[in-house]
Amino acid sequence: MEDMLSRDILEGPGTDDEKIGRVISEAEKLRSEFDAVKKDYEELLLSVRNDKIHSALKNAGAKSITAVEALLDREKLSFDGIEVGGLDEEIARIKNENDFLFDSDSMPYVVGETKGTEDSNSAVRRILGLFLCTRILLWLYFIVNK
Protein backbone atom coordinates (compact mmCIF):
# COMPACT_ATOMS: atom_id res chain seq x y z
CA MET A 1 0.00 0.00 0.00
CA GLU A 2 2.82 2.33 0.79
CA ASP A 3 4.02 2.07 -2.81
CA MET A 4 0.68 3.51 -4.03
CA LEU A 5 0.64 6.16 -1.31
CA SER A 6 4.30 7.11 -1.11
CA ARG A 7 5.80 9.34 1.50
CA ASP A 8 7.01 11.67 -1.27
CA ILE A 9 3.42 12.49 -2.23
CA LEU A 10 2.41 13.17 1.38
CA GLU A 11 5.48 15.16 2.38
CA GLY A 12 5.19 18.86 2.09
CA PRO A 13 5.16 22.00 4.18
CA GLY A 14 3.50 21.47 7.56
CA THR A 15 3.52 17.64 7.53
CA ASP A 16 5.52 15.52 9.88
CA ASP A 17 6.37 11.82 10.02
CA GLU A 18 3.64 11.11 12.59
CA LYS A 19 0.86 12.53 10.38
CA ILE A 20 2.20 10.74 7.32
CA GLY A 21 2.35 7.47 9.29
CA ARG A 22 -1.28 7.88 10.42
CA VAL A 23 -2.46 8.57 6.88
CA ILE A 24 -0.62 5.55 5.51
CA SER A 25 -1.89 3.39 8.39
CA GLU A 26 -5.49 4.51 7.78
CA ALA A 27 -5.10 3.90 4.04
CA GLU A 28 -3.81 0.36 4.70
CA LYS A 29 -6.74 -0.29 7.04
CA LEU A 30 -9.23 0.92 4.42
CA ARG A 31 -7.53 -1.20 1.77
CA SER A 32 -7.79 -4.35 3.91
CA GLU A 33 -11.47 -3.59 4.63
CA PHE A 34 -12.06 -3.08 0.91
CA ASP A 35 -10.36 -6.39 0.11
CA ALA A 36 -12.53 -8.18 2.69
CA VAL A 37 -15.73 -6.64 1.32
CA LYS A 38 -14.66 -7.47 -2.25
CA LYS A 39 -13.98 -11.09 -1.25
CA ASP A 40 -17.39 -11.34 0.48
CA TYR A 41 -19.08 -9.83 -2.60
CA GLU A 42 -17.38 -12.30 -4.94
CA GLU A 43 -18.37 -15.24 -2.71
CA LEU A 44 -21.96 -13.99 -2.54
CA LEU A 45 -22.07 -13.47 -6.31
CA LEU A 46 -20.78 -17.00 -6.90
CA SER A 47 -23.36 -18.36 -4.45
CA VAL A 48 -26.22 -16.50 -6.16
CA ARG A 49 -25.07 -17.72 -9.58
CA ASN A 50 -24.88 -21.31 -8.31
CA ASP A 51 -28.34 -20.97 -6.77
CA LYS A 52 -29.70 -19.75 -10.11
CA ILE A 53 -28.10 -22.71 -11.88
CA HIS A 54 -29.43 -25.19 -9.30
CA SER A 55 -32.90 -23.66 -9.48
CA ALA A 56 -32.93 -23.89 -13.28
CA LEU A 57 -31.80 -27.53 -13.11
CA LYS A 58 -34.49 -28.35 -10.56
CA ASN A 59 -37.16 -26.63 -12.66
CA ALA A 60 -35.96 -28.61 -15.69
CA GLY A 61 -36.61 -31.82 -13.72
CA ALA A 62 -33.03 -32.92 -13.05
CA LYS A 63 -33.01 -36.07 -10.93
CA SER A 64 -29.51 -35.28 -9.64
CA ILE A 65 -28.54 -31.62 -9.73
CA THR A 66 -24.92 -32.52 -8.96
CA ALA A 67 -24.68 -34.96 -11.88
CA VAL A 68 -26.30 -32.61 -14.38
CA GLU A 69 -24.27 -29.64 -13.14
CA ALA A 70 -21.07 -31.60 -13.80
CA LEU A 71 -22.10 -31.90 -17.46
CA LEU A 72 -22.61 -28.14 -17.89
CA ASP A 73 -20.07 -26.54 -20.20
CA ARG A 74 -19.40 -23.41 -18.14
CA GLU A 75 -17.43 -21.86 -20.99
CA LYS A 76 -20.69 -21.61 -22.94
CA LEU A 77 -22.35 -19.77 -20.05
CA SER A 78 -22.07 -16.01 -19.79
CA PHE A 79 -22.19 -14.23 -16.47
CA ASP A 80 -23.37 -10.64 -16.17
CA GLY A 81 -23.74 -9.77 -12.52
CA ILE A 82 -26.16 -12.35 -11.19
CA GLU A 83 -27.54 -13.20 -14.63
CA VAL A 84 -26.50 -16.49 -16.22
CA GLY A 85 -26.77 -16.47 -20.01
CA GLY A 86 -26.87 -19.60 -22.16
CA LEU A 87 -28.13 -21.77 -19.31
CA ASP A 88 -31.37 -22.82 -21.03
CA GLU A 89 -29.44 -23.93 -24.12
CA GLU A 90 -26.98 -25.93 -22.03
CA ILE A 91 -29.79 -27.63 -20.10
CA ALA A 92 -31.56 -28.47 -23.38
CA ARG A 93 -28.31 -29.94 -24.77
CA ILE A 94 -27.75 -32.09 -21.67
CA LYS A 95 -31.40 -33.16 -21.61
CA ASN A 96 -31.15 -34.17 -25.27
CA GLU A 97 -27.93 -36.16 -24.75
CA ASN A 98 -28.76 -37.64 -21.30
CA ASP A 99 -32.52 -37.72 -20.93
CA PHE A 100 -32.28 -40.38 -18.21
CA LEU A 101 -30.94 -37.69 -15.86
CA PHE A 102 -34.27 -35.84 -16.01
CA ASP A 103 -37.80 -36.70 -14.94
CA SER A 104 -39.92 -37.63 -17.91
CA ASP A 105 -42.77 -35.32 -18.86
CA SER A 106 -45.23 -38.19 -19.15
CA MET A 107 -46.84 -39.92 -16.21
CA PRO A 108 -45.39 -43.34 -15.42
CA TYR A 109 -47.54 -46.39 -16.14
CA VAL A 110 -48.47 -48.07 -12.86
CA VAL A 111 -49.16 -51.77 -12.93
CA GLY A 112 -51.41 -52.93 -10.12
CA GLU A 113 -52.47 -51.12 -6.99
CA THR A 114 -50.02 -49.17 -4.88
CA LYS A 115 -50.54 -48.89 -1.14
CA GLY A 116 -48.87 -46.77 1.45
CA THR A 117 -48.07 -47.83 4.99
CA GLU A 118 -51.66 -47.39 6.13
CA ASP A 119 -54.92 -47.40 4.28
CA SER A 120 -56.94 -44.22 4.01
CA ASN A 121 -59.81 -45.60 6.10
CA SER A 122 -57.65 -45.98 9.21
CA ALA A 123 -56.42 -42.39 8.86
CA VAL A 124 -60.02 -41.14 8.55
CA ARG A 125 -61.06 -43.23 11.58
CA ARG A 126 -58.20 -41.78 13.63
CA ILE A 127 -59.17 -38.19 12.72
CA LEU A 128 -62.85 -38.82 13.47
CA GLY A 129 -61.92 -40.44 16.78
CA LEU A 130 -59.87 -37.41 17.81
CA PHE A 131 -62.72 -35.11 16.80
CA LEU A 132 -65.23 -37.15 18.78
CA CYS A 133 -62.98 -37.24 21.86
CA THR A 134 -62.56 -33.48 21.70
CA ARG A 135 -66.32 -32.94 21.50
CA ILE A 136 -66.95 -35.27 24.48
CA LEU A 137 -64.29 -33.52 26.58
CA LEU A 138 -65.80 -30.11 25.80
CA TRP A 139 -69.30 -31.36 26.67
CA LEU A 140 -68.04 -32.77 30.00
CA TYR A 141 -66.19 -29.53 30.77
CA PHE A 142 -69.36 -27.45 30.31
CA ILE A 143 -71.47 -29.86 32.42
CA VAL A 144 -68.99 -29.85 35.30
CA ASN A 145 -68.48 -26.07 35.28
CA LYS A 146 -72.19 -25.07 35.19
N, C-alpha and C positions, 0 to 999 in steps of 0.2 A: 504494500500500500504506500509505503514511503516513497517508492520510485515514482508513483503517479502524483503524489503530493510532496514534492521535494522541498527541502528546507530553503533552497535558493528562491523558490517562488514566494514562500512565506516571510522570508527575511526582508526587512525594510526598516525605515525609520520608526522608532517607537515600539518595536517588537523585541522580545527577549526570548531566550531559550525555553523558559518555562511555558510561555504562551504558545510557542510553536509546538512544544511537546504535547500540550493539552489538545491543540487542534488536530495534530496527527493521531493522537490516541483516540479522540472522538471519531475521527474519520475511519480509523480501523474498526472501531466498535460498530459504526453504522454499516460498514462493508460486510462485517461478519453477520449482522442482523439481516442485511439484504440477501446474502448468500443462503441463510437459513430459510428465509421466506421464499426465495426462488426455488430451493430444493423442495419445500413443502408444496408449492404450487405445481411443480413438475410431477410430483408423486400423485397429487390430487387429480391432475389432468390425465395421467396415465390410468388411474383408477376409474375415472368417469368414462374414458374411452373403452376400457375393458368391460365396464358395466353395460355400455351401449352395445358392444359386440355380443356379450352374453345374452342380453335381452333379445337382440335380433335373432340369435340362434335358437333361443327358447321359443320365440314366436314362430319361427320356421318349423318347429316340431322336432328339433334335434333330440335324439334319445340320450346322447352323451355330449354335453357341451364341450368337455375337455377334448374328446376325440375329434369332433368336428373343428374345433378351434385350431387344433394342430395341423389340420389340412388347409387352413386359410393361407393364401399367398399374401403376406402382409406388404410385399412390395407393390402389389396391385391396389392396395388401399391408400387413400389419401386422407390426411389428417389436417383439418383446419379448425384450430381451437378444439372444441369438444365434438365437432362434426366428423363423421367417418364416411368418406366417399368410397364408392365402389363395393360396399359391403353386400348389397343385394345381389350384385352380379356374381360375387365370389360364392355366396351361399347357394345361388342357383347352379353354379358350376359344380360345387361339391355335391349338391343334391342329385344332379344329373349323373355324376360319376359314381356316387356311393349312396344310392337311395335307401339302402338298408340301415343307414345311420339316422334316418328320419322316420317319424311316425307316418303311416300311410294316411292319405286323405279319406279313404273309404273305411267303412265300418268293418270290423273283422266278422267273419262268419262263425257263429257259435253253434257247436254241435251238442245237442242235449241241454239239460237244465243245469244252471249254475246256482249253487247255494252258498250263502255266507256261513258264518259260524253259528248264527241263530236264525230261526225262521221269523218272518215278520209278525206272525200271530203272537209269539211270546213277547216281543217288544211292545206290541199294542196292549197286551194283557198287563205287562209291568207298568206301563204309563197309566192305564185305567185304574189299576190297583193303588198307585200312589195318589191319584186324583181322589179316589173314593176314601182313602185313609185321611187325606187332608180335610175333606168335607165332614167326615165323622168327628175328627178332632175339633174342628171349628164349632160344630153343633154341640158337642159336649162342653166346650169352653163357655158358650153362651148360656147353657142350662145351669151350669155350676155357678156362674157369676151373676145370675139374675137377682 
